[in-house]
Every structure is written in C-alpha cells, then in structure tokens.
Amino acid sequence: MASDGSSEAFLGVAQSASGKRWEARPDDSRLTAALAQRYSLPEPVARAMAARGIDLDAAEAFLDPKLSRDLPDPSHLRDMDQAVRHIADAIKGGKTVAVFGDYDVDGATSSALLLRYVRAAGGRILSYIPDRISEGYGPNVPALVKLKQDGASVVITVDCGITAFDVLSEAADQGVATIVVDHHVAEPRLPKALAVVNPNRLDDDSPHGNMAAVGVTFLLLVALNRTLRQEGWFETRPAPDLMALLDLVALGTVCDVVPLTGVNRALVAQGLKVMARRGNPGLSALSDVARVTEAPGTYHAGFLLGPRVNAGGRVGESALGAELLSTDDAQRAQVIAQRLDAYNEERREIERICLEEAIAQVEASGDADAPMIVASGKGWHPGVIGIVASRLKDRFNRPTCVVALDEDGIGKGSGRSVPGIDLGSAVIAARQSELLINGGGHKMAAGFTVAADRLAELTRFLCDRVAAEAGTGGLIPVLRLDGTVSVGGASLDLIRALERLQPFGQGNAEPRFAIPEARVVQARIVGEDHVQIQVADAMGGRLKGIAFRCADTPMGQALLRAQGNRPIHLAGRLRLDTWQGVEKVQLMVDDAAEIQ
C-alpha cells in the first residue's frame, strides 16, 4: 500500500525497521460499538470490520457468506450463453471438447474443473497444459491443431487467450474452433473465437472483474449445467455435483490473489469446507505430503498446497497439477503428489539462488529507490522468476519485474505490483509501444517476453509510468493497522472471534495489530533465517512471536537487538498455535519499530 503521507503516523512510526510508515485504518467508533453489540464481537474485531467498510446492513452477509445469496447469474457475462451452447451441443452430440489451460494454479484448477465436470456429465474431454520453458504462456498454434487432430471439436482456453490475437486467428484459419474463458485485462479488440467469456472485456458491464479464471470457469459450468438440465440431458444420467467442485475453486481463487470480497468470498468460504472433507483424491494426497492435518484455510491453500501444484509447471512437468486435481485414482494421486513435492523442493533451491543474485544486483546498482525495480540475469530459471519478483517487491516495497535471459537474447519476465500501481496495464502499454514481443496481466501481476537489447528501454518506460501513476508523493510503503492490543489482550477468545472474519486474503486483509512498547525477553534465529521472539508485559503475561525469512534484514536485526533492551513497537497478526494438543496465541510479526 502506498501513502501520500498526509495521514498521521500511527504510534509516531514514520519509518519502521522495514522502511514502512504505519497508519491506522479509519476508526468509526459508533459503527464499531453497534457491530460489537449486535454480533457479540470483541471491540478489536468489530473495529476491524468497520474499518473494512462493513456496516450493519452488510455484516450478516460478511460473517456468513453464502453462494445462494452471492452467486450471480452467469448469463450476465458477455458471450456466456454462446459458449454454453457450443459446449452443450458437443456433449450431447457425442463430440469431444478440449481444455487448454495455463500452467499456474488458476489454470490447473480451471482445467481440472472442466475435466471433472464434462466427464461426470457423460462427455468426452481432452486437456493440454503447455510447457513453461519450451512453449511459454498462452495458446500456441501447434498445440491447438494437435488437439483438433486428436478429435476435439472445440478447444476451451482457460486463464489465457484474451490477447492471443495472432495465435487464435491462425488456428481458426486451420479449422480450430475455440472458446476463450479468461479474466486478464482485455484490449478493445477481441481474439477470433466462437465466444470470449471474460468479465474484464471492455464491453462487459457485469461487476465480476475481480474473479479468478477458476471462478469464471465455475460460472460457465453453472450455466452449462442449467442448460443441460433444462434440455433433459440428466433424465437418463446423474447430474454432476457442482458444489463438490468448490474445493478447486477455492484453491485457484486464493492462489491467484484476487480480492476475497463478494462472490469470491462466498466461493472460498464454501470451497474450504468442501476441501476439509477430502473428497478430491488429488487434494487429499497433496494435503498428506504437505502435512496439512487441520481444517484448511487460506494459508494452507496459498502457501502449502498451491506452491506444490505450481511446482510442476515451474521446474518439472506442467501438466502434473491439472492431472493431480482431476484424477479419481487415489494411488495415482499419491504418486503425482509425491513427485510435485519433490519438484517443490527443487524449486525452492533454484529460487533461493536466483533471489540472492537478484538482491545483490539491485543493491549494487542502487536501483532499490527507483520507482520500479527490474532485475535480470542470464541462466535464471523462468519457472521461479514470479516468486522472486514477489520476494523483491516485499523486500524493497516497489513494483518489481524479474527477467530470465536465454542464450538467444530473449528474456521471459514476470512482475508483481503494490496496491495503487496497475502493472498489467503498464505491461500492455509497453507491448503496444512495441517494447515487448508479447505481454499482459492484471493489476497486481504481469508476464511478458522481451528482447535483451530492449530491456533498458523497457525499464525506463516502466519507471516513468509508475512514477506518473504514483504521483508527486512517490511510493511511500504503508502498513495499515487495526489498532493496538496488549500482550494480555491477545487471548484465545480474541483469536476465535477474529476467525469469524475469514477467509482472509486480498481485499479482506487479516487484521493486523500493534503491540506498543513491547519488551522482548527472548530473541533468536531459528530454521531458515526466521527470528523467534517472546515478549512480556508488566503483569507477567507472555506472548510468542515469529518473523519469517528476516534474520538478515533490518527488521530481523531490530528484533534481535531488542532482547533485554529498551521496548520496541511490534506489528503483526494473531494466530492460533497448537502444539501437542495445547493451544496458545502466537504473533506473526510483520514489522517492528525501534522507539527513538
């Protein structure tokens, strides 16, 4: 989050150890009191709801999200009915359909949704996930033609295709019929296809532009299921259970970091409940290798399950994720899950090396204070540059692009943004200015291909655009806080009340509190550069805290210096920590500020 500096610094922290300005979220004391009274909420929880714009009229829907109330009519999306008509005719006519999906979690879950539904509906379906390294992002003509040769009467592209103008035009000339189901930023022109379903089409007035591709795909299946039912297709066969597929929708939605508001919130809330039942053999096997034993939440989906689904596409076999999520063979699922887990370990080591080199490059170049960070390197693995871009963005508080250059002078880039900067539009503008071979994305993430000899020009273009978008105040990174809690106030009762605000994610940030003037009685480095602390208050209360991957950062050093010395302001999220059946509260430390 960026600030113009006009708000008062919370607790006087204008620059924390991690370089952020602390600001309090808006405080509406009257609404806070009303919410606390009506819904029996502790004051910090009610205050967090009020700060997120949840008033008395919206509170019930927020605290109890339901698809029966929040799911829109899919036909409100442009071309939805046309897409459904073509797919329904193919299923009823005994023809084969195919799905061409992206290799990330959103693409894998979207592909698995279609595979599971069409099979359950008695149809025939093929799938294709491109190789990240040899084929790159999005549909390509050879793959589409191959699917047609294999019998596909229509190919549905999911989580890709909205800017594949040349590819889909050439494929159409070769007799390939396509339907595009996407959510990425669109341009005024549309690709050549039977139907283009994308809530971010410029001529689509439905209010669902924040959905992930897997959410749009689910709406497609809702509409398809309705049509097949109305036309008697299920009179002689059981209808697929759409609700049983919501675990895939939740996983893809969380991992694509779209706002968890409105219909997305309902999809994830219900999907996590389905995930907990372990009805999907692939997700069950993946949970086993990831050691997820408790009821899954957005953390488990986003940080334990999602990275393993992604790992095949990043450093191994791109199709493994979709295959895992669509198989009904429990033994096959175990084999794939173990393979993905191994790929994930390989990915982590490749990522570590690339990240170290990228950090050194940025710090040596003096670009850490530039409006936009662009790091590049020969030999960097294209499969990890998105993760590295995210790590650099978090470290330097700047929109960041990381480019892997190959021996032919071509770079594959991936970018991650900060709130307030539309990176997808910037990349599209760069492509339209002929600085890129191709590229696209959405507000918070983008991907592109660039010639190495245009990289410096691209960097200047992106920096100028980000600087103009940020305004005269520049990018002042801000940590938004939901007030303060004391060590003694961080209780199990407060944790359970905070859980009522789940699912947390983009658009519904997990409440973050400050503990003012905390006394650190213990601080030590544990695991992979994590800092573990214990803080105490004057009443004898104790609270454990953990700050991940920060031992060598200014924040980590500040925490280590604080042991036994003067008090320090802490900021973080309160979580339940269960060990050997004993439940305790733990602070996930996000920032610290030494008191001057």
Legacy VTK file of the C-alpha trace (Angstrom):
# vtk DataFile Version 3.0
C-alpha trace
ASCII
DATASET POLYDATA
POINTS 596 float
0.000 0.000 0.000
1.285 3.448 -0.874
0.597 6.658 1.011
0.733 10.336 0.204
1.992 10.964 3.728
-0.996 13.109 4.698
-2.285 10.733 7.390
-0.801 10.832 10.861
1.806 8.171 11.514
0.409 5.575 13.924
2.384 5.458 17.192
4.615 8.059 15.552
6.177 5.457 13.247
7.018 7.355 10.060
9.652 4.807 9.072
9.787 1.365 10.626
12.656 -1.089 10.579
11.400 -2.378 7.218
11.021 1.136 5.826
7.246 1.416 6.160
5.053 4.167 7.502
2.478 2.903 9.993
-1.041 4.211 9.606
-4.231 3.294 11.439
-7.225 2.173 9.448
-10.234 4.520 9.658
-11.926 4.304 13.037
-15.716 4.612 13.202
-16.408 4.312 16.925
-20.207 4.385 16.606
-20.295 1.643 13.973
-17.748 -0.355 15.947
-19.934 -0.228 19.053
-23.056 -1.177 17.087
-21.361 -4.163 15.416
-19.890 -5.333 18.710
-23.284 -5.226 20.405
-25.368 -6.808 17.632
-22.983 -9.662 16.831
-21.353 -10.161 20.250
-17.898 -9.271 18.969
-14.851 -8.085 20.916
-14.098 -4.432 20.251
-10.921 -5.081 18.172
-12.859 -7.419 15.853
-15.767 -5.033 15.415
-13.302 -2.216 14.781
-11.599 -4.263 12.061
-14.951 -4.897 10.361
-15.895 -1.233 10.472
-12.517 -0.262 9.037
-13.170 -2.566 6.076
-16.409 -0.797 5.269
-18.678 -3.494 6.701
-21.735 -1.691 8.049
-24.764 -3.132 9.854
-26.544 -3.893 6.578
-23.589 -5.847 5.158
-22.408 -7.515 8.351
-24.594 -10.621 8.205
-23.540 -11.440 4.637
-19.905 -10.813 5.549
-19.964 -13.028 8.634
-21.953 -15.766 6.889
-21.109 -15.794 3.144
-23.500 -17.936 1.092
-23.463 -18.822 -2.587
-27.253 -18.987 -2.605
-27.184 -15.248 -1.978
-23.962 -14.118 -3.661
-23.609 -16.249 -6.817
-24.550 -14.168 -9.880
-26.484 -15.301 -12.933
-23.709 -16.435 -15.312
-25.704 -15.214 -18.308
-24.923 -11.648 -17.272
-21.425 -12.167 -18.697
-20.926 -11.403 -22.376
-20.828 -14.459 -24.663
-21.638 -16.828 -21.788
-24.765 -18.195 -23.441
-22.960 -18.648 -26.768
-20.129 -20.536 -25.070
-22.567 -22.775 -23.230
-24.487 -23.505 -26.421
-21.385 -24.759 -28.240
-20.203 -26.899 -25.308
-23.656 -28.348 -24.613
-24.098 -29.272 -28.273
-20.725 -31.018 -28.266
-21.530 -33.036 -25.134
-24.999 -34.022 -26.322
-23.717 -34.830 -29.803
-21.028 -37.188 -28.540
-18.264 -34.877 -29.737
-15.004 -34.285 -27.908
-14.155 -30.965 -26.300
-10.702 -29.942 -25.121
-9.366 -27.594 -22.483
-6.129 -25.649 -22.942
-5.047 -24.288 -19.567
-2.323 -22.121 -18.133
0.357 -23.866 -16.066
-0.265 -21.959 -12.817
-2.703 -22.911 -10.047
-5.543 -20.847 -11.514
-5.068 -22.568 -14.862
-4.678 -26.025 -13.336
-7.812 -25.708 -11.204
-9.785 -24.262 -14.130
-8.689 -27.172 -16.312
-9.483 -29.714 -13.603
-12.945 -28.172 -13.133
-13.794 -28.690 -16.792
-12.273 -32.164 -16.879
-14.212 -33.319 -13.839
-17.489 -31.752 -14.910
-17.521 -32.926 -18.528
-16.572 -36.479 -17.545
-19.263 -36.541 -14.856
-21.805 -35.206 -17.361
-21.087 -38.075 -19.736
-18.989 -36.076 -22.191
-15.585 -36.568 -23.756
-12.756 -34.175 -22.986
-9.044 -33.772 -23.679
-6.626 -31.453 -21.902
-3.395 -29.672 -22.712
-1.091 -27.655 -20.465
1.841 -26.004 -22.271
5.411 -26.352 -21.082
6.504 -23.133 -19.405
10.026 -23.251 -20.837
9.624 -24.564 -24.387
6.147 -23.207 -25.188
5.632 -20.295 -22.837
2.409 -18.678 -21.697
-0.845 -18.907 -23.591
-2.206 -20.899 -26.513
0.028 -21.816 -29.432
-0.955 -22.971 -32.899
0.777 -26.401 -32.923
-0.914 -27.408 -29.657
-4.351 -26.233 -30.781
-4.005 -28.027 -34.117
-2.865 -31.189 -32.303
-5.983 -31.100 -30.110
-8.140 -30.818 -33.229
-6.295 -33.733 -34.832
-6.917 -35.745 -31.657
-10.642 -35.247 -32.134
-11.530 -32.021 -30.334
-14.490 -30.263 -31.927
-13.884 -27.157 -29.823
-10.982 -26.038 -27.609
-11.689 -24.016 -24.460
-8.761 -21.868 -23.330
-8.850 -21.161 -19.598
-6.844 -18.480 -17.771
-5.309 -17.438 -21.084
-6.205 -16.402 -24.600
-7.649 -12.903 -24.208
-4.695 -11.295 -26.031
-3.722 -14.270 -28.238
-4.884 -12.468 -31.373
-2.443 -13.899 -33.914
-2.447 -17.432 -32.494
-6.225 -17.816 -32.381
-6.621 -16.208 -35.797
-4.128 -18.609 -37.368
-5.688 -21.550 -35.519
-9.120 -20.553 -36.828
-7.706 -20.463 -40.358
-6.629 -24.063 -39.800
-10.102 -25.075 -38.698
-9.689 -24.960 -34.910
-12.801 -23.713 -33.098
-12.019 -22.037 -29.778
-13.805 -20.573 -26.779
-11.841 -18.191 -24.554
-12.508 -18.210 -20.795
-10.202 -15.707 -19.139
-10.012 -12.930 -16.551
-6.921 -10.992 -17.551
-7.003 -7.387 -18.726
-8.576 -7.157 -22.172
-7.985 -4.776 -25.042
-10.610 -3.114 -27.256
-10.232 -5.847 -29.867
-11.023 -9.456 -29.026
-9.400 -12.679 -30.238
-11.043 -14.681 -33.006
-13.168 -17.269 -31.213
-16.676 -18.716 -31.060
-17.128 -16.947 -27.726
-14.994 -14.832 -25.405
-16.072 -15.050 -21.765
-14.153 -12.573 -19.645
-15.661 -10.194 -17.068
-12.797 -7.828 -17.907
-13.890 -7.395 -21.505
-14.249 -3.679 -22.080
-17.840 -4.193 -23.259
-18.807 -6.410 -20.301
-20.791 -4.496 -17.690
-21.056 -7.342 -15.167
-19.481 -6.462 -11.791
-17.273 -9.553 -11.658
-13.934 -8.335 -12.986
-12.194 -9.386 -9.769
-12.877 -13.091 -10.252
-10.061 -15.547 -10.914
-10.247 -17.650 -14.057
-11.374 -20.611 -11.968
-14.321 -18.541 -10.715
-15.283 -17.591 -14.267
-14.951 -21.252 -15.258
-17.244 -22.232 -12.399
-19.849 -19.742 -13.637
-19.516 -21.351 -17.071
-20.260 -24.745 -15.527
-23.237 -23.379 -13.590
-24.688 -22.079 -16.848
-23.805 -25.278 -18.724
-25.351 -27.434 -16.006
-28.539 -25.363 -16.140
-28.794 -25.711 -19.915
-28.166 -29.458 -19.927
-30.738 -29.933 -17.165
-33.351 -27.843 -18.982
-32.796 -29.823 -22.165
-33.288 -33.189 -20.456
-29.716 -34.406 -20.600
-29.808 -35.598 -16.986
-33.070 -37.514 -17.257
-31.112 -40.690 -18.014
-27.888 -39.972 -16.113
-26.936 -38.341 -12.802
-26.096 -34.653 -12.879
-22.604 -33.628 -11.709
-22.366 -32.248 -8.179
-21.186 -28.689 -8.761
-20.836 -27.973 -5.053
-18.325 -30.815 -4.735
-16.050 -28.930 -7.141
-15.790 -25.845 -4.954
-12.558 -27.070 -3.348
-10.858 -26.464 -6.698
-12.487 -23.039 -6.999
-11.245 -22.063 -3.543
-7.692 -23.203 -4.276
-7.444 -21.334 -7.574
-9.100 -18.189 -6.236
-6.804 -17.946 -3.214
-3.644 -18.681 -5.192
-4.407 -16.091 -7.866
-4.597 -13.429 -5.136
-7.866 -11.865 -6.281
-9.961 -9.861 -3.782
-11.819 -12.109 -1.346
-14.950 -9.994 -1.409
-18.443 -10.593 -2.756
-18.815 -13.802 -4.730
-15.108 -14.641 -4.339
-15.528 -14.620 -0.560
-18.501 -16.972 -0.790
-16.713 -19.305 -3.228
-13.660 -19.581 -0.984
-15.618 -19.899 2.272
-17.721 -22.761 0.925
-14.829 -24.269 -1.023
-12.640 -24.568 2.062
-15.427 -26.525 3.755
-15.514 -28.908 0.785
-11.714 -29.171 0.857
-11.845 -30.215 4.514
-13.953 -33.251 3.539
-11.107 -34.514 1.330
-13.370 -35.746 -1.439
-10.844 -34.916 -4.162
-8.164 -37.666 -4.208
-5.555 -35.291 -5.595
-6.089 -32.601 -2.985
-6.184 -35.250 -0.276
-2.846 -36.680 -1.410
-1.374 -33.202 -1.678
-2.534 -32.390 1.853
-0.766 -35.526 3.065
2.610 -34.623 1.542
2.219 -31.006 2.727
1.377 -32.265 6.243
-1.926 -30.411 6.390
-3.792 -32.178 9.172
-6.148 -29.452 10.371
-9.124 -27.929 8.570
-7.563 -25.989 5.676
-7.707 -22.203 5.470
-6.428 -19.647 3.007
-2.919 -20.022 4.424
-2.850 -23.749 3.657
-4.260 -23.186 0.172
-1.965 -20.298 -0.688
1.304 -21.324 0.940
1.274 -25.129 1.284
-0.939 -26.635 -1.420
-0.696 -24.014 -4.158
3.116 -23.919 -4.416
3.198 -27.684 -4.867
0.600 -27.573 -7.650
2.677 -24.815 -9.234
5.960 -26.675 -8.871
5.372 -28.970 -11.836
4.868 -26.008 -14.128
7.837 -24.131 -12.695
10.615 -26.719 -12.812
9.117 -30.037 -13.884
6.091 -31.225 -15.795
3.478 -28.556 -16.457
0.536 -30.941 -16.777
1.016 -32.629 -13.399
-1.042 -30.121 -11.411
-4.151 -30.441 -13.570
-3.735 -34.212 -13.714
-3.480 -34.441 -9.927
-6.590 -32.334 -9.360
-8.683 -34.201 -11.937
-7.799 -37.826 -11.217
-10.080 -40.175 -9.284
-7.313 -42.760 -8.855
-6.091 -42.442 -5.267
-2.880 -44.382 -5.926
-2.057 -42.279 -8.973
-2.782 -39.167 -6.918
-0.262 -40.237 -4.271
2.423 -40.768 -6.915
1.807 -37.361 -8.512
1.640 -35.577 -5.155
4.993 -37.006 -4.112
6.518 -36.007 -7.444
5.173 -32.468 -7.084
6.528 -32.298 -3.547
9.977 -33.232 -4.850
9.699 -30.631 -7.609
8.744 -28.074 -4.961
11.929 -28.769 -3.014
13.919 -28.363 -6.230
12.065 -25.130 -6.951
12.900 -23.731 -3.518
16.631 -24.248 -4.037
16.564 -22.719 -7.532
14.542 -19.815 -6.153
16.998 -19.253 -3.290
19.955 -18.914 -5.641
18.092 -16.642 -8.055
16.813 -14.454 -5.215
20.271 -13.999 -3.720
21.662 -12.931 -7.101
18.734 -10.581 -7.742
19.039 -8.885 -4.335
22.768 -8.399 -4.855
22.120 -6.923 -8.307
19.517 -4.446 -7.053
21.600 -3.325 -4.083
24.783 -2.965 -6.148
23.039 -0.950 -8.861
21.399 1.480 -6.465
18.001 0.770 -8.039
16.320 -0.003 -4.710
14.926 3.545 -4.592
13.781 3.640 -8.226
10.013 3.820 -8.890
10.182 0.332 -10.399
12.692 -2.463 -9.909
13.703 -4.538 -12.935
16.263 -7.277 -12.287
17.583 -9.588 -14.993
20.042 -12.404 -15.298
21.336 -14.996 -17.727
20.655 -18.547 -16.665
17.902 -17.638 -14.222
15.159 -20.246 -14.316
11.974 -18.847 -15.905
9.941 -21.030 -13.587
10.847 -19.123 -10.420
11.020 -15.507 -11.595
7.453 -14.785 -10.476
8.222 -15.888 -6.929
11.486 -13.956 -6.930
9.668 -10.853 -8.174
7.236 -11.202 -5.279
10.082 -11.537 -2.763
11.862 -8.468 -4.160
8.620 -6.488 -4.131
8.162 -7.317 -0.457
11.773 -6.529 0.396
12.070 -3.199 -1.421
8.423 -2.073 -1.342
8.429 -1.410 -5.075
6.677 -2.896 -8.117
9.168 -5.431 -9.427
9.863 -7.316 -12.640
12.372 -10.159 -12.898
13.632 -11.239 -16.320
15.313 -14.546 -17.169
17.542 -14.112 -20.236
18.321 -17.056 -22.506
21.256 -17.665 -24.844
19.329 -16.274 -27.820
18.916 -12.837 -26.271
15.273 -13.314 -25.323
14.005 -12.597 -21.831
10.960 -14.021 -20.102
9.724 -11.617 -17.465
7.347 -11.788 -14.548
6.188 -8.867 -12.435
4.446 -8.238 -9.141
2.966 -4.915 -8.088
1.988 -2.996 -4.986
-1.511 -1.610 -4.332
-2.144 1.532 -6.312
0.008 0.590 -9.311
-1.673 -1.218 -12.242
1.179 -3.360 -13.542
-0.912 -5.263 -16.089
-1.920 -2.064 -17.864
1.693 -0.864 -17.811
2.892 -4.054 -19.486
0.134 -3.870 -22.091
1.121 -0.256 -22.789
4.737 -1.370 -23.220
3.659 -4.031 -25.710
1.538 -1.530 -27.603
4.627 0.707 -27.737
6.474 -2.237 -29.355
8.892 -2.628 -26.458
7.793 -6.224 -25.882
7.389 -9.319 -28.007
4.251 -10.110 -26.027
2.836 -9.470 -22.597
-0.209 -8.929 -20.426
-1.592 -9.395 -16.949
-3.754 -7.728 -14.333
-3.276 -5.020 -11.715
-1.081 -6.971 -9.339
0.827 -9.307 -11.677
2.062 -9.469 -15.249
4.166 -11.553 -17.596
5.997 -10.697 -20.784
8.665 -11.612 -23.313
11.291 -9.025 -24.236
14.383 -8.848 -26.423
17.501 -8.327 -24.312
18.509 -5.266 -26.318
15.201 -3.561 -25.428
15.436 -4.240 -21.701
16.977 -0.897 -20.728
14.358 0.969 -22.746
11.604 -1.126 -21.173
12.932 -0.340 -17.689
12.839 3.404 -18.383
9.321 3.113 -19.796
8.011 1.220 -16.755
9.776 3.509 -14.267
8.325 6.604 -15.936
4.839 5.108 -15.969
4.980 4.005 -12.325
6.350 7.393 -11.250
3.494 9.156 -13.034
0.915 6.818 -11.516
2.373 7.183 -8.018
2.203 10.997 -8.215
4.429 13.619 -6.680
4.464 11.930 -3.293
6.123 8.848 -4.736
5.662 5.371 -3.338
5.679 5.559 0.439
5.084 1.992 1.648
2.458 1.851 4.359
1.496 -0.775 6.901
-2.192 -0.443 7.771
-3.012 -1.353 11.356
-6.294 -2.152 13.076
-5.344 -0.531 16.349
-3.456 -1.937 19.308
-3.675 -4.937 21.584
-1.799 -5.663 24.766
0.131 -8.843 25.457
-2.571 -9.892 27.908
-5.339 -8.939 25.484
-4.026 -11.334 22.827
-6.244 -14.127 24.097
-7.699 -17.333 22.690
-11.150 -15.733 22.830
-9.924 -12.892 20.625
-8.421 -15.385 18.156
-11.705 -17.283 17.856
-13.608 -14.059 17.301
-11.123 -12.984 14.615
-11.694 -16.301 12.846
-15.259 -15.167 12.126
-13.798 -12.648 9.655
-12.235 -15.385 7.500
-11.445 -16.109 4.723
-8.589 -13.612 4.687
-6.744 -12.520 1.593
-6.540 -9.779 -0.980
-9.409 -7.340 -0.390
-10.046 -8.690 3.106
-6.719 -8.363 4.846
-6.210 -10.333 8.007
-6.435 -7.860 10.918
-3.043 -6.573 11.897
-2.430 -5.067 15.329
0.355 -3.167 17.017
1.743 -4.099 20.403
3.160 -0.801 21.666
6.354 -0.698 23.713
6.740 -4.470 23.773
9.508 -5.838 25.977
11.401 -8.601 24.157
12.693 -11.049 26.749
13.997 -13.545 24.201
15.015 -13.343 20.532
16.823 -15.971 18.481
17.296 -17.180 14.924
15.519 -20.437 14.099
15.086 -22.516 10.950
15.746 -20.816 7.625
16.592 -17.285 8.794
13.445 -16.852 10.905
13.505 -14.810 14.110
11.566 -16.152 17.091
10.790 -13.811 19.977
8.994 -13.797 23.293
7.515 -10.590 24.672
6.222 -9.827 28.145
4.125 -7.201 29.875
4.270 -5.758 33.370
1.504 -8.099 34.545
3.556 -11.197 33.766
1.811 -12.045 30.521
3.878 -13.723 27.797
3.388 -13.935 24.030
5.485 -15.777 21.470
6.160 -14.299 18.061
7.785 -15.383 14.822
9.098 -13.302 11.916
9.788 -15.333 8.790
12.790 -15.037 6.462
14.082 -11.859 8.057
17.201 -12.625 10.094
19.422 -10.703 7.675
17.004 -7.813 7.149
16.781 -4.532 9.096
13.597 -5.779 10.763
15.211 -9.027 11.874
18.225 -7.186 13.229
15.963 -4.782 15.130
14.179 -7.710 16.783
17.457 -9.326 17.781
18.792 -6.031 19.195
15.630 -5.546 21.251
16.278 -8.519 23.526
16.778 -7.237 27.048
16.997 -3.645 25.866
14.503 -0.808 25.559
10.939 -1.516 24.397
10.058 -1.817 20.726
6.791 -1.379 18.818
5.665 -4.610 17.133
3.072 -5.114 14.395
1.589 -8.381 13.232
-1.263 -10.855 13.040
-2.518 -13.030 15.873
-2.714 -16.743 15.133
-3.615 -19.914 16.985
-0.595 -22.149 17.624
-1.351 -25.743 18.597
1.422 -27.971 19.890
0.789 -31.413 21.404
-2.838 -30.527 21.947
-2.098 -27.259 23.755
-3.474 -24.090 22.162
-1.642 -20.797 22.512
-1.682 -17.423 20.782
1.256 -16.505 18.569
2.114 -13.202 16.916
3.132 -13.403 13.255
5.473 -10.408 13.246
5.187 -8.278 10.104
7.148 -5.236 11.214
8.912 -3.562 14.103
9.864 -0.015 15.007
12.589 0.904 17.438
11.498 3.686 19.790
13.682 6.745 19.393
LINES 1 597
596 0 1 2 3 4 5 6 7 8 9 10 11 12 13 14 15 16 17 18 19 20 21 22 23 24 25 26 27 28 29 30 31 32 33 34 35 36 37 38 39 40 41 42 43 44 45 46 47 48 49 50 51 52 53 54 55 56 57 58 59 60 61 62 63 64 65 66 67 68 69 70 71 72 73 74 75 76 77 78 79 80 81 82 83 84 85 86 87 88 89 90 91 92 93 94 95 96 97 98 99 100 101 102 103 104 105 106 107 108 109 110 111 112 113 114 115 116 117 118 119 120 121 122 123 124 125 126 127 128 129 130 131 132 133 134 135 136 137 138 139 140 141 142 143 144 145 146 147 148 149 150 151 152 153 154 155 156 157 158 159 160 161 162 163 164 165 166 167 168 169 170 171 172 173 174 175 176 177 178 179 180 181 182 183 184 185 186 187 188 189 190 191 192 193 194 195 196 197 198 199 200 201 202 203 204 205 206 207 208 209 210 211 212 213 214 215 216 217 218 219 220 221 222 223 224 225 226 227 228 229 230 231 232 233 234 235 236 237 238 239 240 241 242 243 244 245 246 247 248 249 250 251 252 253 254 255 256 257 258 259 260 261 262 263 264 265 266 267 268 269 270 271 272 273 274 275 276 277 278 279 280 281 282 283 284 285 286 287 288 289 290 291 292 293 294 295 296 297 298 299 300 301 302 303 304 305 306 307 308 309 310 311 312 313 314 315 316 317 318 319 320 321 322 323 324 325 326 327 328 329 330 331 332 333 334 335 336 337 338 339 340 341 342 343 344 345 346 347 348 349 350 351 352 353 354 355 356 357 358 359 360 361 362 363 364 365 366 367 368 369 370 371 372 373 374 375 376 377 378 379 380 381 382 383 384 385 386 387 388 389 390 391 392 393 394 395 396 397 398 399 400 401 402 403 404 405 406 407 408 409 410 411 412 413 414 415 416 417 418 419 420 421 422 423 424 425 426 427 428 429 430 431 432 433 434 435 436 437 438 439 440 441 442 443 444 445 446 447 448 449 450 451 452 453 454 455 456 457 458 459 460 461 462 463 464 465 466 467 468 469 470 471 472 473 474 475 476 477 478 479 480 481 482 483 484 485 486 487 488 489 490 491 492 493 494 495 496 497 498 499 500 501 502 503 504 505 506 507 508 509 510 511 512 513 514 515 516 517 518 519 520 521 522 523 524 525 526 527 528 529 530 531 532 533 534 535 536 537 538 539 540 541 542 543 544 545 546 547 548 549 550 551 552 553 554 555 556 557 558 559 560 561 562 563 564 565 566 567 568 569 570 571 572 573 574 575 576 577 578 579 580 581 582 583 584 585 586 587 588 589 590 591 592 593 594 595
